[in-house]
Amino acid sequence: MASTLADQECEACTSADEPLTEDEYANYLTELDDSVWEVVDEYYLEGTYEFEDFRDALEFTYEIGELAEEEWHHPDIHLTWGKVRVEMWTHKIDGLHKTDFVMAARMDRIHEEYEPN
């Protein structure tokens, strides 16, 4: 799935910003892999990626960790055999920001490298 959202900048928010409403984030959500991502309680994004083995899941975890460090936007990451679950929201505003969706789209792009041909 090609996403233009993944090509956008991760913009830092300020504490004056308000969390996105469902109407505001609905279009961003359509650019994410809908078999992976969902919005939970209109508060955070949760995504579960599947892999053929532990090593691929571990390597993916490392790659999205590096992305998080580059953008200084850190999700909660849960690694198990063949799966990586990610929870993401913007702590500064205690809710969803466009940056959360940009990061998710970038994770989708990274995951494409691990999908079987």
C-alpha positions, 0 to 999 in steps of 0.5 A, spaced: 500 500 500 503 506 497 502 512 502 503 519 501 502 520 509 509 516 510 513 521 506 510 527 510 514 530 516 513 528 523 511 535 526 512 536 533 506 538 537 505 543 542 502 542 549 497 547 546 495 542 541 488 538 542 488 531 540 485 529 533 477 528 533 475 522 530 473 526 524 480 529 524 483 522 524 479 518 519 482 520 513 489 519 516 487 512 518 485 510 511 492 511 509 494 505 514 494 498 513 487 496 515 489 489 517 494 492 522 492 498 525 486 501 529 484 507 533 482 504 540 478 508 545 479 514 540 485 515 544 491 511 541 493 507 535 494 500 536 497 495 530 499 488 530 504 486 525 505 478 523 512 475 521 514 468 519 519 467 525 522 471 531 528 473 528 524 477 523 520 480 528 526 482 532 529 485 526 523 489 525 522 491 532 529 494 532 528 498 525 522 501 528 526 503 534 531 506 530 525 510 527 522 512 533 529 515 535 530 519 529 523 522 530 523 523 537 517 519 537 517 513 541 511 508 541 510 502 546 513 496 543 511 489 545 515 483 541 513 476 541 514 470 537 512 472 530 508 478 532 510 485 534 504 490 537 505 497 537 501 502 541 502 509 539 499 516 541 502 523 543 504 524 550 504 531 550 497 532 548 495 525 551 491 523 545 492 522 537 496 527 533 498 527 525 505 525 527 502 518 530 499 516 523 505 518 519 509 514 524 504 508 523 505 509 515 512 509 516 512 502 520 507 499 514 512 501 509 518 498 513 514 492 514 513 491 507 520 488 507 518 482 511 512 480 507 513 473 504 513 474 496 
